[in-house]
Amino acid sequence: MDVAARVAAQMPRVRDDLAALVALPSVADPRQFPPEGCAKAAHWVADAFREVGFADVGLHPTADGSQAVVGSRPGPEGAPTVLLYAHYDVQPPLDDAAWRTPPFELTETGGRWYGRGAADCKGNIVMHLAALRALGDDVPVTLRLVVEGSEEQGTGGLEDFVPRHADLLRADAILVCDTGNAAVGVPAVTVSLRGMVNVVVRVEALPTELHSGMFGGPAPDALAALVEILASLRDSDGNTTVEGLDASQTWRGAPYDPDTFRADAQVPGGGALLGSGSVADMLWARPALTVLGIDCPPVVGSTAAIVPRAAARLNLRIPPGTRPDDALAALTAHLTGAAPWGVRVTVETEATGSPFLAATDGPAYDAMRASMREAFGRDMVLLGQGGSIPLCTVFAETYPEAEILLMGVEEPQALIHAPNESVDPAEIEHLATAEALFLQRYAGRG
């Protein structure tokens, strides 16, 4: 029986495994969910990988209070080493009423498996397990494993852990399985990630509220000033216009069809897409500023008063080639420089993360291209991703000689981070096949 057939034969078990994992509400935020969910998920993952030959797997505490599942499985002498990555924590379900199925109960509908974490990232955990079970005792490489428990919260537990425990995870190739394909059945490896800068901008115009009838007009309005500052961050085409940031780069990998993007992003028919570049340019090669939230009086309960103070939380995504410190300095200077009417503006830094660009010309990429082609019956494409995974930069800095490949089951229909998250089981099956074939080819046996 070949690798693909062995993976196909175990898909009922894959579903059972994913159902067991999805049933554990492993949201790594004790303000929303008890920590027992994460603890149970960590133990489930450790036990599952022990069953596939990781005899020394264990739980390692990280600086943010989470637990990373870390282990290794020795291969033949002289074989290359491959590190497998995933995470077991999940986003909160958000609005339970918006789910068509119970968020923590794996449910099959229309050929897809629904549940929080079904794709991001528990689907990738069971994908790893399926690939290893397909190979059985004949795994021709040395394997190392890390499955973290706080990726969704962005608290940096593993980013801190990796440099301090470099020898535990050292590898020649690193499979970061927390991204996805271009579409169902279209194999892809993500080679570019945008970095990010998160800030809170605060505007103070007056020491207190003032009656809008008695003082409105000449008195400065903090909310109106904030609106003007935010409006300066984009032009009429929707391009991000932070002074000092290059917004003219172009994407050189696979394109992103505009109609496909509209469908993926659920943009209404005929709706405009922002920016003067292509969809791929705007997503993967240029900075993008998003207003995440605003502090100001709500409509219900507001009074006829001039707003003295207002604030906004901003997320700036930056492409490879832009340093976070430079982007932060440019954004801060822009926000303060755009302040009208003498209002006081302060900028508080929340978080920064570096962009990532993979080298794609090594033996691991060659092996993955051939394996994806065999598993999916079509060529692998190289994608960018607009999101940020700071861990990839940490891996690149800690293991500069390693090849880093980002892949996974999280294609656009998966709706990760949203209600009704789901995974196409065919993605798990084909990617597990590709991973097993990759391990063989990378060892020189495929």
C-alpha positions as a Python dict, from the first residue, in 0.01 Angstrom:
ca = {
    (1, 'M'): (0, 0, 0),
    (2, 'D'): (147, 340, -97),
    (3, 'V'): (163, 650, 124),
    (4, 'A'): (-152, 810, -15),
    (5, 'A'): (-352, 492, 39),
    (6, 'R'): (-222, 458, 394),
    (7, 'V'): (-328, 813, 474),
    (8, 'A'): (-670, 763, 313),
    (9, 'A'): (-729, 448, 516),
    (10, 'Q'): (-688, 632, 845),
    (11, 'M'): (-917, 928, 773),
    (12, 'P'): (-1189, 795, 1011),
    (13, 'R'): (-929, 806, 1289),
    (14, 'V'): (-822, 1152, 1179),
    (15, 'R'): (-1181, 1267, 1225),
    (16, 'D'): (-1201, 1106, 1569),
    (17, 'D'): (-874, 1269, 1671),
    (18, 'L'): (-988, 1611, 1552),
    (19, 'A'): (-1322, 1570, 1726),
    (20, 'A'): (-1143, 1494, 2053),
    (21, 'L'): (-920, 1799, 2017),
    (22, 'V'): (-1197, 2038, 1911),
    (23, 'A'): (-1400, 1930, 2215),
    (24, 'L'): (-1129, 2080, 2439),
    (25, 'P'): (-1191, 2459, 2472),
    (26, 'S'): (-821, 2548, 2471),
    (27, 'V'): (-850, 2927, 2464),
    (28, 'A'): (-532, 3052, 2634),
    (29, 'D'): (-702, 3347, 2803),
    (30, 'P'): (-810, 3278, 3163),
    (31, 'R'): (-1032, 3586, 3152),
    (32, 'Q'): (-1258, 3400, 2909),
    (33, 'F'): (-1199, 3025, 2959),
    (34, 'P'): (-1064, 2812, 3244),
    (35, 'P'): (-701, 2703, 3196),
    (36, 'E'): (-802, 2337, 3219),
    (37, 'G'): (-891, 2337, 2849),
    (38, 'C'): (-536, 2422, 2748),
    (39, 'A'): (-389, 2178, 3000),
    (40, 'K'): (-601, 1893, 2867),
    (41, 'A'): (-514, 1980, 2506),
    (42, 'A'): (-142, 1984, 2588),
    (43, 'H'): (-161, 1640, 2749),
    (44, 'W'): (-368, 1506, 2456),
    (45, 'V'): (-104, 1624, 2209),
    (46, 'A'): (182, 1481, 2415),
    (47, 'D'): (11, 1142, 2443),
    (48, 'A'): (-71, 1133, 2071),
    (49, 'F'): (289, 1198, 1968),
    (50, 'R'): (420, 941, 2213),
    (51, 'E'): (210, 688, 2021),
    (52, 'V'): (393, 777, 1699),
    (53, 'G'): (741, 731, 1838),
    (54, 'F'): (826, 1050, 2031),
    (55, 'A'): (940, 864, 2341),
    (56, 'D'): (1082, 1165, 2523),
    (57, 'V'): (797, 1410, 2459),
    (58, 'G'): (710, 1634, 2750),
    (59, 'L'): (551, 1961, 2856),
    (60, 'H'): (776, 2263, 2896),
    (61, 'P'): (658, 2582, 3070),
    (62, 'T'): (704, 2906, 2878),
    (63, 'A'): (752, 3257, 3010),
    (64, 'D'): (390, 3356, 2948),
    (65, 'G'): (253, 3072, 3162),
    (66, 'S'): (159, 2838, 2879),
    (67, 'Q'): (299, 2492, 2808),
    (68, 'A'): (480, 2381, 2495),
    (69, 'V'): (477, 2017, 2390),
    (70, 'V'): (837, 1937, 2296),
    (71, 'G'): (988, 1605, 2187),
    (72, 'S'): (1212, 1423, 1944),
    (73, 'R'): (1224, 1098, 1750),
    (74, 'P'): (1574, 984, 1644),
    (75, 'G'): (1627, 879, 1284),
    (76, 'P'): (1905, 692, 1108),
    (77, 'E'): (2259, 810, 1171),
    (78, 'G'): (2348, 1099, 944),
    (79, 'A'): (1985, 1169, 848),
    (80, 'P'): (1867, 1529, 829),
    (81, 'T'): (1655, 1672, 1110),
    (82, 'V'): (1305, 1813, 1055),
    (83, 'L'): (1118, 2020, 1314),
    (84, 'L'): (737, 1995, 1310),
    (85, 'Y'): (543, 2293, 1447),
    (86, 'A'): (177, 2358, 1528),
    (87, 'H'): (-23, 2511, 1815),
    (88, 'Y'): (-306, 2368, 2022),
    (89, 'D'): (-457, 2690, 2156),
    (90, 'V'): (-750, 2844, 1968),
    (91, 'Q'): (-931, 3170, 1930),
    (92, 'P'): (-1242, 3220, 2145),
    (93, 'P'): (-1563, 3133, 1961),
    (94, 'L'): (-1674, 3500, 1963),
    (95, 'D'): (-2051, 3515, 1903),
    (96, 'D'): (-2194, 3172, 1987),
    (97, 'A'): (-2523, 3270, 1823),
    (98, 'A'): (-2344, 3325, 1491),
    (99, 'W'): (-2229, 2962, 1478),
    (100, 'R'): (-2443, 2726, 1274),
    (101, 'T'): (-2299, 2432, 1471),
    (102, 'P'): (-2169, 2404, 1831),
    (103, 'P'): (-1822, 2566, 1831),
    (104, 'F'): (-1660, 2296, 2044),
    (105, 'E'): (-1821, 1997, 1876),
    (106, 'L'): (-1680, 1879, 1544),
    (107, 'T'): (-1976, 1869, 1305),
    (108, 'E'): (-1980, 1765, 941),
    (109, 'T'): (-2184, 1986, 709),
    (110, 'G'): (-2160, 2004, 332),
    (111, 'G'): (-1847, 1791, 328),
    (112, 'R'): (-1655, 2017, 569),
    (113, 'W'): (-1578, 1966, 938),
    (114, 'Y'): (-1686, 2261, 1154),
    (115, 'G'): (-1557, 2361, 1496),
    (116, 'R'): (-1328, 2611, 1663),
    (117, 'G'): (-972, 2506, 1587),
    (118, 'A'): (-1074, 2256, 1320),
    (119, 'A'): (-836, 2437, 1083),
    (120, 'D'): (-640, 2676, 1307),
    (121, 'C'): (-450, 2489, 1422),
    (122, 'K'): (-576, 2151, 1547),
    (123, 'G'): (-630, 2037, 1189),
    (124, 'N'): (-255, 2072, 1140),
    (125, 'I'): (-183, 1866, 1451),
    (126, 'V'): (-386, 1572, 1321),
    (127, 'M'): (-226, 1623, 979),
    (128, 'H'): (118, 1568, 1136),
    (129, 'L'): (-10, 1258, 1313),
    (130, 'A'): (-163, 1114, 996),
    (131, 'A'): (163, 1164, 804),
    (132, 'L'): (365, 988, 1072),
    (133, 'R'): (121, 699, 1107),
    (134, 'A'): (137, 652, 731),
    (135, 'L'): (514, 602, 758),
    (136, 'G'): (488, 381, 1064),
    (137, 'D'): (828, 266, 1189),
    (138, 'D'): (1001, 374, 869),
    (139, 'V'): (1063, 743, 932),
    (140, 'P'): (1392, 820, 752),
    (141, 'V'): (1475, 1151, 926),
    (142, 'T'): (1529, 1268, 1280),
    (143, 'L'): (1216, 1448, 1397),
    (144, 'R'): (1176, 1723, 1649),
    (145, 'L'): (843, 1858, 1765),
    (146, 'V'): (708, 2174, 1922),
    (147, 'V'): (336, 2241, 1966),
    (148, 'E'): (278, 2564, 2155),
    (149, 'G'): (-14, 2677, 2368),
    (150, 'S'): (-39, 3054, 2337),
    (151, 'E'): (5, 3145, 1970),
    (152, 'E'): (-339, 3303, 1935),
    (153, 'Q'): (-286, 3533, 2234),
    (154, 'G'): (40, 3670, 2092),
    (155, 'T'): (210, 3670, 2431),
    (156, 'G'): (538, 3546, 2289),
    (157, 'G'): (589, 3239, 2504),
    (158, 'L'): (755, 3034, 2232),
    (159, 'E'): (944, 3330, 2087),
    (160, 'D'): (1113, 3355, 2427),
    (161, 'F'): (1153, 2977, 2464),
    (162, 'V'): (1326, 2902, 2132),
    (163, 'P'): (1649, 3104, 2175),
    (164, 'R'): (1689, 2984, 2535),
    (165, 'H'): (1643, 2616, 2436),
    (166, 'A'): (1793, 2626, 2088),
    (167, 'D'): (1944, 2277, 2097),
    (168, 'L'): (1606, 2117, 2179),
    (169, 'L'): (1459, 2233, 1849),
    (170, 'R'): (1758, 2264, 1617),
    (171, 'A'): (1679, 2131, 1267),
    (172, 'D'): (1778, 2143, 903),
    (173, 'A'): (1421, 2206, 789),
    (174, 'I'): (1130, 2353, 984),
    (175, 'L'): (768, 2285, 884),
    (176, 'V'): (563, 2566, 1036),
    (177, 'C'): (214, 2427, 989),
    (178, 'D'): (-9, 2725, 1062),
    (179, 'T'): (-91, 2866, 719),
    (180, 'G'): (-275, 2718, 423),
    (181, 'N'): (-330, 2661, 55),
    (182, 'A'): (-435, 2917, -203),
    (183, 'A'): (-768, 2734, -231),
    (184, 'V'): (-894, 2383, -163),
    (185, 'G'): (-680, 2151, -369),
    (186, 'V'): (-426, 2416, -470),
    (187, 'P'): (-104, 2332, -278),
    (188, 'A'): (101, 2622, -149),
    (189, 'V'): (387, 2718, 75),
    (190, 'T'): (382, 3065, 229),
    (191, 'V'): (718, 3236, 183),
    (192, 'S'): (643, 3594, 290),
    (193, 'L'): (483, 3733, 603),
    (194, 'R'): (414, 4093, 689),
    (195, 'G'): (535, 4221, 1021),
    (196, 'M'): (324, 4444, 1238),
    (197, 'V'): (321, 4749, 1462),
    (198, 'N'): (33, 4797, 1706),
    (199, 'V'): (-14, 5134, 1875),
    (200, 'V'): (-276, 5329, 2065),
    (201, 'V'): (-301, 5696, 1968),
    (202, 'R'): (-459, 5928, 2225),
    (203, 'V'): (-587, 6279, 2159),
    (204, 'E'): (-657, 6534, 2430),
    (205, 'A'): (-816, 6866, 2336),
    (206, 'L'): (-979, 6991, 2657),
    (207, 'P'): (-964, 6912, 3028),
    (208, 'T'): (-1336, 6829, 3040),
    (209, 'E'): (-1657, 6807, 2837),
    (210, 'L'): (-1810, 7139, 2731),
    (211, 'H'): (-2165, 7220, 2620),
    (212, 'S'): (-2165, 7207, 2239),
    (213, 'G'): (-2408, 7496, 2217),
    (214, 'M'): (-2217, 7731, 2442),
    (215, 'F'): (-1866, 7642, 2323),
    (216, 'G'): (-1896, 7445, 1996),
    (217, 'G'): (-1721, 7611, 1705),
    (218, 'P'): (-1412, 7775, 1842),
    (219, 'A'): (-1333, 7508, 2103),
    (220, 'P'): (-1120, 7215, 1975),
    (221, 'D'): (-1294, 6877, 1953),
    (222, 'A'): (-1079, 6571, 2035),
    (223, 'L'): (-1296, 6326, 1842),
    (224, 'A'): (-1300, 6544, 1529),
    (225, 'A'): (-923, 6583, 1560),
    (226, 'L'): (-881, 6205, 1587),
    (227, 'V'): (-1099, 6154, 1279),
    (228, 'E'): (-880, 6396, 1084),
    (229, 'I'): (-562, 6221, 1199),
    (230, 'L'): (-700, 5879, 1101),
    (231, 'A'): (-817, 6010, 764),
    (232, 'S'): (-460, 6114, 685),
    (233, 'L'): (-347, 5750, 700),
    (234, 'R'): (-513, 5656, 367),
    (235, 'D'): (-563, 5832, 37),
    (236, 'S'): (-878, 5838, -173),
    (237, 'D'): (-787, 5505, -339),
    (238, 'G'): (-739, 5334, -4),
    (239, 'N'): (-359, 5321, -16),
    (240, 'T'): (-186, 5345, 322),
    (241, 'T'): (-6, 5679, 334),
    (242, 'V'): (216, 5676, 641),
    (243, 'E'): (491, 5923, 565),
    (244, 'G'): (829, 5751, 539),
    (245, 'L'): (695, 5406, 444),
    (246, 'D'): (737, 5270, 92),
    (247, 'A'): (396, 5181, -51),
    (248, 'S'): (507, 5107, -407),
    (249, 'Q'): (649, 4753, -388),
    (250, 'T'): (510, 4473, -604),
    (251, 'W'): (455, 4103, -534),
    (252, 'R'): (656, 3862, -751),
    (253, 'G'): (498, 3533, -650),
    (254, 'A'): (163, 3378, -745),
    (255, 'P'): (-112, 3637, -814),
    (256, 'Y'): (-439, 3662, -623),
    (257, 'D'): (-733, 3687, -862),
    (258, 'P'): (-954, 3985, -766),
    (259, 'D'): (-1280, 3792, -804),
    (260, 'T'): (-1142, 3508, -592),
    (261, 'F'): (-1040, 3760, -328),
    (262, 'R'): (-1387, 3916, -332),
    (263, 'A'): (-1536, 3574, -270),
    (264, 'D'): (-1281, 3485, -1),
    (265, 'A'): (-1327, 3818, 178),
    (266, 'Q'): (-1705, 3817, 125),
    (267, 'V'): (-1690, 4159, -46),
    (268, 'P'): (-2037, 4229, -192),
    (269, 'G'): (-2070, 4193, -568),
    (270, 'G'): (-1932, 4498, -742),
    (271, 'G'): (-1767, 4622, -424),
    (272, 'A'): (-1448, 4820, -472),
    (273, 'L'): (-1112, 4677, -373),
    (274, 'L'): (-877, 4926, -215),
    (275, 'G'): (-540, 5043, -336),
    (276, 'S'): (-361, 5122, -660),
    (277, 'G'): (-171, 4792, -677),
    (278, 'S'): (-286, 4438, -747),
    (279, 'V'): (-455, 4237, -474),
    (280, 'A'): (-129, 4052, -411),
    (281, 'D'): (64, 4380, -396),
    (282, 'M'): (-174, 4525, -140),
    (283, 'L'): (-180, 4210, 73),
    (284, 'W'): (178, 4092, 68),
    (285, 'A'): (412, 4367, -55),
    (286, 'R'): (282, 4695, 86),
    (287, 'P'): (202, 4841, 428),
    (288, 'A'): (-160, 4833, 542),
    (289, 'L'): (-308, 5041, 825),
    (290, 'T'): (-622, 4917, 1001),
    (291, 'V'): (-817, 5101, 1271),
    (292, 'L'): (-896, 4825, 1521),
    (293, 'G'): (-1102, 5025, 1769),
    (294, 'I'): (-1195, 5372, 1891),
    (295, 'D'): (-1263, 5503, 2241),
    (296, 'C'): (-1525, 5775, 2227),
    (297, 'P'): (-1881, 5825, 2356),
    (298, 'P'): (-2123, 5569, 2212),
    (299, 'V'): (-2422, 5694, 2016),
    (300, 'V'): (-2665, 5571, 2279),
    (301, 'G'): (-2604, 5778, 2591),
    (302, 'S'): (-2406, 6055, 2422),
    (303, 'T'): (-2482, 6414, 2515),
    (304, 'A'): (-2461, 6754, 2347),
    (305, 'A'): (-2103, 6802, 2459),
    (306, 'I'): (-1765, 6855, 2296),
    (307, 'V'): (-1553, 6542, 2341),
    (308, 'P'): (-1236, 6634, 2533),
    (309, 'R'): (-1044, 6306, 2482),
    (310, 'A'): (-1050, 6023, 2228),
    (311, 'A'): (-827, 5729, 2137),
    (312, 'A'): (-783, 5470, 1864),
    (313, 'R'): (-603, 5137, 1844),
    (314, 'L'): (-413, 5093, 1519),
    (315, 'N'): (-258, 4792, 1347),
    (316, 'L'): (7, 4858, 1082),
    (317, 'R'): (116, 4558, 873),
    (318, 'I'): (459, 4596, 712),
    (319, 'P'): (612, 4395, 424),
    (320, 'P'): (954, 4230, 414),
    (321, 'G'): (1224, 4491, 379),
    (322, 'T'): (1073, 4722, 641),
    (323, 'R'): (1208, 4713, 996),
    (324, 'P'): (950, 4735, 1276),
    (325, 'D'): (1148, 5007, 1457),
    (326, 'D'): (1154, 5219, 1142),
    (327, 'A'): (783, 5163, 1084),
    (328, 'L'): (702, 5254, 1444),
    (329, 'A'): (906, 5574, 1420),
    (330, 'A'): (738, 5668, 1090),
    (331, 'L'): (388, 5597, 1222),
    (332, 'T'): (449, 5789, 1545),
    (333, 'A'): (587, 6089, 1357),
    (334, 'H'): (295, 6081, 1114),
    (335, 'L'): (31, 6066, 1389),
    (336, 'T'): (182, 6349, 1589),
    (337, 'G'): (251, 6556, 1279),
    (338, 'A'): (-106, 6521, 1153),
    (339, 'A'): (-258, 6658, 1476),
    (340, 'P'): (-472, 6967, 1403),
    (341, 'W'): (-565, 7266, 1620),
    (342, 'G'): (-288, 7225, 1874),
    (343, 'V'): (-442, 6915, 2034),
    (344, 'R'): (-210, 6696, 2240),
    (345, 'V'): (-129, 6358, 2081),
    (346, 'T'): (49, 6068, 2247),
    (347, 'V'): (134, 5733, 2090),
    (348, 'E'): (166, 5419, 2304),
    (349, 'T'): (337, 5111, 2155),
    (350, 'E'): (152, 4784, 2218),
    (351, 'A'): (355, 4536, 2015),
    (352, 'T'): (583, 4500, 1714),
    (353, 'G'): (681, 4203, 1500),
    (354, 'S'): (929, 4160, 1215),
    (355, 'P'): (830, 4055, 862),
    (356, 'F'): (963, 3730, 721),
    (357, 'L'): (1089, 3624, 378),
    (358, 'A'): (1197, 3265, 318),
    (359, 'A'): (1479, 3144, 96),
    (360, 'T'): (1322, 2892, -144),
    (361, 'D'): (1616, 2744, -334),
    (362, 'G'): (1730, 2468, -96),
    (363, 'P'): (1679, 2089, -89),
    (364, 'A'): (1381, 2105, 147),
    (365, 'Y'): (1187, 2325, -96),
    (366, 'D'): (1283, 2097, -384),
    (367, 'A'): (1156, 1794, -189),
    (368, 'M'): (834, 1972, -92),
    (369, 'R'): (761, 2082, -451),
    (370, 'A'): (786, 1723, -573),
    (371, 'S'): (583, 1590, -280),
    (372, 'M'): (304, 1845, -320),
    (373, 'R'): (286, 1769, -692),
    (374, 'E'): (251, 1397, -621),
    (375, 'A'): (-5, 1442, -343),
    (376, 'F'): (-225, 1702, -515),
    (377, 'G'): (-162, 1628, -883),
    (378, 'R'): (-61, 1987, -955),
    (379, 'D'): (231, 2222, -897),
    (380, 'M'): (284, 2397, -565),
    (381, 'V'): (260, 2777, -565),
    (382, 'L'): (443, 3027, -345),
    (383, 'L'): (222, 3267, -151),
    (384, 'G'): (255, 3562, 78),
    (385, 'Q'): (44, 3616, 384),
    (386, 'G'): (-76, 3948, 515),
    (387, 'G'): (-66, 3827, 874),
    (388, 'S'): (230, 3811, 1109),
    (389, 'I'): (396, 3510, 1270),
    (390, 'P'): (682, 3657, 1479),
    (391, 'L'): (801, 3304, 1562),
    (392, 'C'): (921, 3260, 1202),
    (393, 'T'): (1165, 3546, 1245),
    (394, 'V'): (1283, 3392, 1574),
    (395, 'F'): (1338, 3058, 1398),
    (396, 'A'): (1530, 3232, 1119),
    (397, 'E'): (1752, 3419, 1365),
    (398, 'T'): (1811, 3116, 1589),
    (399, 'Y'): (1870, 2866, 1306),
    (400, 'P'): (2005, 3075, 1015),
    (401, 'E'): (2098, 2767, 810),
    (402, 'A'): (1755, 2602, 838),
    (403, 'E'): (1498, 2606, 558),
    (404, 'I'): (1161, 2727, 685),
    (405, 'L'): (842, 2614, 509),
    (406, 'L'): (501, 2750, 608),
    (407, 'M'): (209, 2529, 509),
    (408, 'G'): (-115, 2391, 647),
    (409, 'V'): (-486, 2326, 614),
    (410, 'E'): (-614, 2684, 664),
    (411, 'E'): (-737, 2779, 313),
    (412, 'P'): (-970, 3081, 269),
    (413, 'Q'): (-1299, 2893, 317),
    (414, 'A'): (-1181, 2784, 664),
    (415, 'L'): (-1285, 3123, 814),
    (416, 'I'): (-1022, 3101, 1085),
    (417, 'H'): (-1071, 3342, 1379),
    (418, 'A'): (-1438, 3382, 1280),
    (419, 'P'): (-1759, 3200, 1368),
    (420, 'N'): (-1817, 2882, 1166),
    (421, 'E'): (-1452, 2789, 1130),
    (422, 'S'): (-1413, 2468, 932),
    (423, 'V'): (-1168, 2246, 750),
    (424, 'D'): (-1198, 2046, 431),
    (425, 'P'): (-1094, 1690, 523),
    (426, 'A'): (-939, 1650, 178),
    (427, 'E'): (-688, 1920, 272),
    (428, 'I'): (-582, 1722, 578),
    (429, 'E'): (-556, 1404, 371),
    (430, 'H'): (-355, 1553, 85),
    (431, 'L'): (-124, 1755, 310),
    (432, 'A'): (-57, 1455, 533),
    (433, 'T'): (35, 1262, 220),
    (434, 'A'): (260, 1545, 105),
    (435, 'E'): (430, 1565, 444),
    (436, 'A'): (498, 1190, 455),
    (437, 'L'): (636, 1198, 99),
    (438, 'F'): (847, 1501, 189),
    (439, 'L'): (1009, 1323, 482),
    (440, 'Q'): (1101, 1039, 249),
    (441, 'R'): (1233, 1262, -29),
    (442, 'Y'): (1421, 1494, 203),
    (443, 'A'): (1607, 1193, 342),
    (444, 'G'): (1698, 1092, -14),
    (445, 'R'): (1463, 796, -26),
    (446, 'G'): (1181, 934, -236),
}
